[in-house]
Amino acid sequence: MTEAATRRAPGTPCWVSLIVHGLHTTQNFYAELFGWEFGPGPEQLGPYVRALIDGKEVAGIGQLPPDRHLPIAWTTYLATDDADLTAEAIRACGGTVGVGPLDAGEAGRMAIASDPAGAVFGIWQAAAHLGTTLAGSPGTPVWNELVTRETSTVAKFYQAVFGYETEAVVSADFDYQTLHLDGHPVASLHGVGHALPRDRGPHWMTYFEVDDTDEAAQRVVELGGHILQPPREGSGGRVAMVADPEGAAFTIARSAGR
């Protein structure tokens, strides 16, 4: 378990957030699955809570207005030192800014954007709220991966906006790139071609750490969610793709070192 209460380098995933219809029902699901407790967060965009483990902030959950019918999905936020400049860069490089930039109270400044292929992500300029403050513990975000059709074109967008270095897997049948900042891997791009889910399109996927992937997947089902891809051995450990009761997909992962 490590604490991460420092300002992240621009481009580093720093927060994950979910906007749902049933806020209290969703809180109960994740509380039972990950042991999260909840505290209040900024409410500029509606009711919003921050998920806590041992008092440390790990994620956010908000509530959609009753008349809004948007896809329910976890959103990865990438750190920036200047949300307005990053929003301009996103537009200049072929992306779209759908919300903001706007202030989230004293917490910071944010925007919601999408890359040229349509994958939605957030940008976060930290002020009082630096982002996720705990890592390496069950229930915390452990990795963020863009699932898209092919990586070569979209990689150029993220490199141009955030200055990533990329490391590609050289393989005829595996399209995968790791994004690095200062020599450290921070996220990945996974091109899946025609296997991309039609109902979701390109999207950022959040991985949450668990003690036991198989047990956690079964717990998801017991709590009203579904298994999208059953547990399997991955390169970094045992993983399963699941969805909460409102359909938000995420991956649960037990690292190879646990």
C-alpha positions in Angstrom: 0.0 0.0 0.0 1.4 3.4 -0.9 0.1 6.9 -0.5 0.2 9.2 -3.6 -0.7 12.6 -2.2 1.5 14.5 -4.6 0.8 16.5 -7.8 1.2 14.2 -10.8 3.2 15.0 -13.9 1.0 16.1 -16.8 -0.5 13.1 -18.6 -0.4 10.8 -15.6 -3.7 9.1 -14.8 -4.7 10.8 -11.5 -8.4 10.1 -10.9 -11.3 7.9 -12.0 -14.9 8.9 -11.8 -18.4 7.4 -12.6 -21.6 9.3 -13.2 -24.8 7.1 -12.7 -28.5 7.3 -12.4 -28.8 5.7 -8.9 -26.1 7.2 -6.8 -27.0 5.4 -3.5 -27.5 2.0 -5.1 -24.2 2.3 -6.9 -22.5 3.4 -3.6 -23.8 0.3 -2.0 -22.5 -2.0 -4.8 -19.0 -0.6 -4.6 -19.0 -0.5 -0.8 -19.8 -4.2 -0.7 -17.4 -5.1 -3.5 -14.4 -3.0 -2.5 -15.1 -1.9 1.0 -15.4 1.7 0.0 -16.7 4.4 2.3 -17.9 7.8 1.0 -17.4 11.4 1.7 -18.8 14.6 0.0 -17.2 16.0 -3.1 -17.8 19.1 -5.2 -21.3 19.3 -6.6 -21.0 21.8 -9.4 -22.3 19.1 -11.9 -24.8 17.6 -9.4 -24.6 15.3 -6.4 -21.1 13.8 -6.1 -19.2 11.7 -3.5 -15.6 10.5 -3.2 -14.9 6.9 -2.4 -12.5 6.3 0.5 -10.3 3.5 1.8 -8.9 4.1 5.3 -9.9 7.8 4.8 -7.9 8.1 1.6 -9.6 9.2 -1.7 -9.6 6.6 -4.5 -12.4 7.4 -6.9 -15.5 9.5 -7.4 -19.2 8.8 -8.1 -21.8 11.4 -9.2 -25.4 11.4 -10.2 -26.8 12.2 -13.6 -29.7 14.6 -13.8 -33.0 12.7 -14.3 -33.4 13.9 -17.9 -29.9 13.0 -19.0 -29.4 9.6 -20.7 -25.7 9.2 -21.2 -23.6 6.0 -21.4 -22.7 4.8 -17.9 -18.9 4.4 -17.9 -15.8 5.0 -15.7 -13.8 8.0 -16.8 -10.1 8.2 -16.5 -8.7 11.7 -15.7 -5.2 12.7 -16.9 -3.3 15.3 -14.9 -2.5 18.7 -16.4 -0.9 21.9 -15.1 -3.3 24.0 -17.1 -6.7 22.7 -18.1 -7.4 25.5 -20.5 -4.2 25.0 -22.5 -4.6 21.3 -22.6 -8.2 21.7 -23.8 -6.9 23.9 -26.7 -4.3 21.3 -27.5 -7.0 18.5 -27.6 -9.0 20.5 -30.1 -6.0 21.4 -32.2 -5.0 17.7 -32.4 -8.4 16.5 -33.6 -10.1 15.8 -30.3 -13.3 17.2 -28.8 -13.9 19.0 -25.5 -17.5 18.2 -24.4 -17.5 19.8 -20.9 -15.5 22.7 -19.5 -12.9 23.6 -18.7 -14.6 24.6 -15.5 -13.8 25.0 -11.8 -14.8 22.2 -9.4 -15.0 24.4 -6.3 -11.7 24.6 -4.6 -10.8 21.1 -5.7 -9.4 22.0 -9.1 -10.3 22.7 -12.7 -11.5 20.0 -15.1 -12.8 19.2 -18.5 -14.3 16.1 -20.2 -12.9 15.4 -23.7 -12.7 12.7 -26.3 -9.9 11.6 -28.6 -10.3 11.5 -32.4 -11.6 7.9 -32.2 -14.3 8.9 -29.7 -12.9 7.6 -26.4 -13.9 9.8 -23.5 -11.4 11.0 -20.9 -11.1 13.8 -18.4 -8.3 16.2 -17.6 -7.7 17.5 -14.1 -5.8 20.5 -13.0 -5.3 19.9 -9.3 -5.8 22.5 -6.6 -7.0 21.3 -3.2 -7.8 17.8 -4.6 -4.7 16.1 -6.0 -6.5 13.0 -7.2 -6.2 9.4 -6.0 -4.2 9.3 -2.7 -3.8 5.6 -2.2 -2.4 2.8 -4.4 -1.4 -0.8 -4.1 -4.3 -1.8 -1.9 -7.4 -3.8 -2.8 -10.1 -1.5 -4.1 -7.7 1.1 -5.6 -7.2 1.9 -9.3 -4.1 0.0 -10.4 -4.0 0.7 -14.2 -5.8 2.6 -17.0 -5.9 1.3 -20.6 -7.4 2.7 -23.8 -9.3 0.1 -25.7 -9.5 1.2 -29.3 -9.6 -0.1 -32.9 -6.0 0.5 -33.7 -3.3 2.3 -31.8 -1.0 3.9 -34.3 -3.2 6.9 -35.2 -4.6 7.6 -31.7 -1.1 7.2 -30.1 0.0 10.3 -32.1 -2.9 12.3 -30.6 -1.9 11.4 -27.0 1.8 12.0 -27.7 1.1 15.4 -29.1 -1.2 16.5 -26.3 0.6 15.0 -23.3 4.1 14.3 -24.5 4.1 10.6 -23.9 6.9 8.3 -25.1 5.5 5.0 -26.4 6.7 1.5 -26.4 5.0 -0.9 -28.8 4.7 -4.6 -28.7 6.2 -5.9 -31.9 3.7 -8.6 -33.0 1.7 -9.3 -36.1 -1.4 -10.2 -34.1 -1.2 -8.0 -31.0 -1.6 -4.2 -31.2 -0.4 -2.8 -27.9 1.5 0.3 -26.8 2.6 1.4 -23.4 2.6 5.1 -22.6 5.6 6.4 -20.6 6.4 9.6 -18.8 10.0 10.2 -17.7 10.8 6.6 -18.5 7.9 5.2 -16.3 4.9 3.3 -17.7 1.7 5.2 -16.8 -1.0 3.8 -19.1 -1.5 1.7 -22.2 -3.2 1.6 -25.6 -4.8 -1.7 -26.8 -6.0 -2.0 -30.4 -8.6 -4.8 -30.7 -9.9 -4.2 -34.2 -13.3 -5.7 -34.9 -13.4 -7.1 -31.4 -14.2 -3.6 -30.1 -17.7 -3.8 -28.4 -20.2 -2.0 -30.6 -22.2 -0.8 -27.7 -19.2 1.0 -26.2 -16.8 1.9 -29.0 -13.3 3.1 -28.1 -13.1 3.7 -24.3 -10.7 4.0 -21.4 -10.8 1.0 -19.1 -10.0 1.3 -15.3 -8.4 -1.7 -13.6 -9.1 -2.1 -9.8 -6.9 -4.2 -7.6 -8.4 -7.2 -5.7 -7.1 -9.9 -3.5 -8.7 -12.7 -5.4 -10.0 -12.1 -9.0 -12.3 -15.2 -9.1 -13.9 -14.4 -5.7 -14.4 -10.8 -6.7 -16.0 -11.7 -10.0 -18.4 -14.0 -8.2 -19.2 -11.2 -5.7 -19.9 -8.8 -8.6 -22.7 -11.2 -9.8 -24.1 -11.6 -6.3 -24.3 -7.9 -6.0 -26.3 -7.5 -9.3 -23.5 -6.9 -11.8 -22.3 -9.1 -14.6 -19.1 -10.8 -15.8 -18.2 -9.6 -19.3 -15.0 -11.6 -19.6 -14.4 -14.4 -17.1 -11.2 -14.6 -15.0 -8.0 -15.4 -16.9 -4.3 -15.1 -16.6 -2.9 -11.8 -18.0 0.6 -10.5 -18.5 0.5 -8.7 -15.1 -1.7 -11.1 -13.1 -5.2 -12.6 -13.1 -7.9 -10.4 -14.5 -11.6 -10.3 -15.3 -13.8 -7.7 -17.0 -17.0 -7.0 -15.2 -19.8 -4.5 -15.1 -21.8 -2.9 -12.3 -25.6 -3.0 -12.1 -25.9 0.1 -14.3 -23.6 -1.4 -16.9 -20.3 0.5 -16.2 -17.5 -1.9 -17.3 -14.2 -2.2 -15.3 -11.5 -4.7 -14.9 -10.6 -6.4 -11.6 -7.0 -7.5 -11.3 -4.9 -9.5 -8.9 -1.3 -8.6 -9.6 1.2 -11.4 -10.1 3.1 -10.3 -7.0 0.1 -10.7 -4.7 
